[in-house]
Each structure stands twice: as C-alpha cells, then as structure tokens.
Amino acid sequence: IECLENGQWSGPYACKGKSSCVAPPAIENGDIWSSTFLRYSWDHGSTIEYRCHHNYILFGQSHKTCNNGNWIGEIRCSIPVGCGMPPPLEFGDVQSSVKNNYDHGERVEYICPSYYTLDGQTHKTCSNGVWTGEMRCIRKLPSSLNISYNHDYYYYYII
C-alpha cells in the first residue's frame, strides 16, 4: 500500500495529515503574548509567545510550537534568586562597599591597583544566584628597566 499524490491510499485506508492544536496551555506566573491567541485552533508549526509577570524571569524558550496536535517547548516563569558576596579578584578589589546579599540583576564594579591593568569586563552581574563576568588584573610591564650590578647584587630600577 502506498500514499498517492491525491492524499489517498492505494488500498482501503485514508491518509492523515498533521493535526492542528487546540488552545495553548497557560503557564504559572506568565501570560500568552500573541495576537493570534483568540483562535480556536492552530495549524501544525504555529507558534505562540509567552511573557512572564513582573519580577519573574523566563527559563527555557519564550514560545511553544504546535507539533502534530501537541504544544511543545519548555517554559517556566520563576522569581530569580539573588547572590551572596561577590567573588574576590586576585590583585584587585570591588570599587564600592560590599554587601552580604545582592538582588538578581545587580552588578559590582571591580578595579585594579596602579601597576596593574584590568583585562576583561569591568563588572560582574548577579544572574539568578550566579556571578557572571570575567576579568583579571595583569601586572603592567615597566616602560624601561635599568639593571646594574654591584658586589654580587643586581639592582633593578624602573625608569
């Protein structure tokens, strides 16, 4: 038995196309954000967008897709987790006073002392319980160095 171009089987069976979807599922702490929400069915391959309520952040994709009668896509809206104290920076320091706790989205600026230069970002950001941002303090090389030898000792002078 084979499926013919007209959508019929060569035998006594009928071909079935992709199924459409019924209303998309609601998500906790979020809403459907789409102009096509007020429909009764969605074709296979249609997508619906979601948004989280104020003070919640989205985990997963921002949309679900109709796939042969089922809505697929992982979406979750949760209250973000804050961070503890920011991590230390070798040879560097935090630019302002340090708190014990930081909210999601807060950032901390870092600085390096003289004779060091900051390589990378100038700040780390609290992102759902994890400090993100990479930087390091690198020792500056002197523009010129004078070396002298006197009685078994070497002397180094930065000029």
C-alpha positions in Angstrom: 0.0 0.0 0.0 1.3 3.5 -0.8 0.1 7.0 -0.3 -0.9 8.6 -3.6 -0.5 12.3 -4.6 -4.2 12.9 -4.1 -3.8 12.1 -0.4 -5.5 8.7 -0.7 -4.0 5.2 -0.1 -3.8 2.8 -2.9 -5.8 0.5 -0.7 -8.8 0.9 1.6 -7.1 3.3 4.1 -7.2 7.1 4.2 -4.1 9.3 4.6 -4.0 11.6 7.7 -2.2 14.9 7.6 -0.6 16.7 10.5 -3.0 17.5 13.3 -3.7 21.1 14.5 -3.6 22.1 18.1 -6.3 23.3 20.4 -5.8 26.3 22.8 -2.2 26.6 24.1 -1.6 25.8 27.8 -1.4 28.6 30.4 1.8 28.9 32.4 2.2 29.8 36.0 3.3 33.4 36.7 3.1 34.2 32.9 0.7 35.0 30.1 0.4 34.3 26.4 1.6 37.3 24.4 0.4 36.8 20.9 -2.0 38.5 18.5 -3.3 35.0 17.4 -4.4 34.0 20.9 -8.1 34.4 20.2 -8.3 31.4 17.8 -9.9 28.0 18.2 -7.2 26.0 16.5 -3.6 26.4 15.4 -2.0 24.7 12.4 0.9 22.4 12.7 4.1 24.5 13.0 2.3 27.6 14.5 4.0 29.2 17.5 2.6 31.1 20.5 4.7 33.6 22.5 4.7 33.8 26.3 5.8 36.6 28.7 6.5 36.3 32.5 4.7 38.6 35.0 6.6 41.5 36.6 9.5 40.4 38.9 9.6 36.9 37.3 12.2 35.7 34.8 11.8 33.2 31.9 13.5 29.8 31.9 13.5 27.9 28.7 12.2 29.2 25.4 9.8 32.1 25.0 7.4 30.2 22.9 5.6 26.9 22.3 5.1 25.3 18.9 2.2 23.2 17.6 3.6 19.8 16.7 1.0 17.4 15.3 -1.7 18.2 17.8 0.6 18.9 20.8 2.2 22.1 22.1 5.9 21.6 22.6 8.5 23.8 24.3 9.7 24.1 27.9 8.7 27.4 29.5 8.8 28.3 33.2 8.5 31.7 35.0 10.2 31.9 38.4 11.3 34.5 40.9 15.0 34.9 40.3 17.5 34.0 43.1 19.9 36.6 44.4 23.6 36.2 45.1 25.9 36.4 48.1 29.0 38.4 48.3 30.9 38.9 45.0 33.9 36.7 44.4 37.4 38.2 45.1 39.6 39.4 42.3 43.3 38.5 42.6 45.3 41.7 42.8 42.1 43.7 42.5 39.1 44.9 44.6 35.5 45.9 44.4 35.1 49.6 43.7 32.3 50.2 46.3 31.5 48.8 49.7 30.5 45.1 49.6 27.1 43.9 50.8 26.2 40.4 52.0 23.4 39.9 49.6 22.6 41.2 46.0 19.4 41.0 44.0 19.2 39.4 40.6 20.5 41.9 38.0 22.7 43.9 40.4 26.3 44.5 39.4 29.5 45.1 41.1 32.4 47.2 39.6 36.0 46.0 40.0 39.3 47.9 39.9 42.9 47.0 39.8 45.6 48.9 41.7 48.3 51.0 40.0 50.9 48.9 38.2 48.1 46.5 37.2 45.7 46.8 34.3 42.1 45.3 34.2 41.7 42.7 31.4 38.1 41.8 30.5 34.9 43.2 31.9 34.8 45.9 34.5 31.9 44.3 36.4 30.3 41.1 37.5 26.4 40.7 37.4 24.3 38.7 39.8 22.3 36.4 37.4 19.8 34.1 39.2 22.3 33.2 42.0 25.4 33.1 39.9 28.0 35.9 39.5 28.8 36.3 35.8 31.5 38.3 34.1 35.2 37.6 33.6 38.1 39.8 34.4 41.7 39.7 35.8 44.3 42.2 37.0 47.5 41.9 35.0 50.8 43.4 36.1 51.9 46.2 33.9 55.4 45.9 32.5 57.6 49.0 33.0 58.3 51.1 30.0 62.1 50.8 30.7 64.2 48.9 33.2 67.7 49.7 34.3 69.8 46.9 35.7 73.1 47.4 37.5 75.5 45.0 39.2 77.4 45.9 42.4 79.2 43.4 44.6 77.2 40.3 43.8 73.8 42.0 43.8 71.6 43.0 40.9 69.6 46.2 41.2 66.6 46.9 39.1 65.4 50.4 38.6 62.2 51.4 36.9 62.8 54.5 34.8 
